[in-house]
């Protein structure tokens, strides 16, 4: 891989972007998605959830977070 030199951070950031239609784009997207999947073992539940009051939605989210924390803690203990 060749070494690139940049005069400022903005030009270095621009070098990371790929143009639409670039053949390397699909591989980069696949890499980002696989990295995210490894990073977040327990993604948010899929589907559409409807709640009448906001309190019900907050309670559902709090229960999901508590369950995720419990799972992570049990994995780290073992």
C-alpha positions in Angstrom: 0.0 0.0 0.0 1.5 3.3 -1.0 2.2 6.1 1.5 0.1 9.2 1.2 1.0 12.6 2.6 -1.5 15.2 3.5 -1.0 18.9 4.4 -4.1 19.1 6.7 -6.7 16.8 8.2 -9.4 17.9 5.8 -7.5 16.5 2.8 -6.9 13.3 4.8 -10.6 12.9 5.5 -11.5 13.5 1.9 -9.1 10.7 0.8 -11.2 8.2 2.8 -14.3 8.8 0.8 -15.1 6.8 -2.4 -16.9 8.3 -5.4 -20.4 6.8 -6.2 -19.9 3.9 -8.6 -16.4 3.1 -7.4 -15.9 -0.7 -7.6 -14.4 -0.8 -4.1 -17.5 0.7 -2.5 -19.4 -2.6 -2.0 -16.4 -4.2 -0.3 -16.0 -1.2 2.0 -19.7 -1.3 2.9 -19.5 -5.0 3.6 -16.5 -4.4 5.9 -18.2 -1.7 7.9 -21.3 -3.8 8.3 -19.4 -6.9 9.5 -17.4 -4.7 11.9 -20.6 -3.3 13.3 -22.1 -6.7 13.7 -19.0 -7.9 15.6 -19.1 -4.8 17.7 -22.8 -5.0 18.7 -23.5 -8.6 19.4 -27.0 -7.9 20.5 -28.6 -5.4 18.1 -31.8 -3.6 18.9 -34.9 -5.8 18.3 -36.1 -5.7 14.8 -39.6 -4.6 13.7 -41.9 -1.8 14.3 -43.1 -1.1 17.9 -46.1 1.1 18.6 -46.6 2.6 22.0 -49.4 4.9 23.1 -47.8 6.9 25.9 -44.2 7.8 25.9 -43.8 6.2 29.3 -44.6 2.8 27.8 -41.9 3.3 25.1 -39.4 4.4 27.7 -40.2 1.3 29.8 -39.7 -1.0 26.8 -36.4 0.6 26.0 -35.2 0.4 29.6 -36.1 -3.3 29.8 -34.2 -4.0 26.6 -31.1 -2.1 27.9 -31.3 -3.9 31.3 -31.5 -7.3 29.5 -28.5 -6.4 27.3 -26.5 -5.2 30.4 -27.4 -8.5 32.2 -26.2 -10.6 29.2 -23.0 -8.7 28.8 -22.2 -8.9 32.5 -22.8 -12.7 32.5 -20.6 -13.2 29.5 -17.8 -11.2 31.1 -18.0 -13.2 34.3 -17.6 -16.5 32.5 
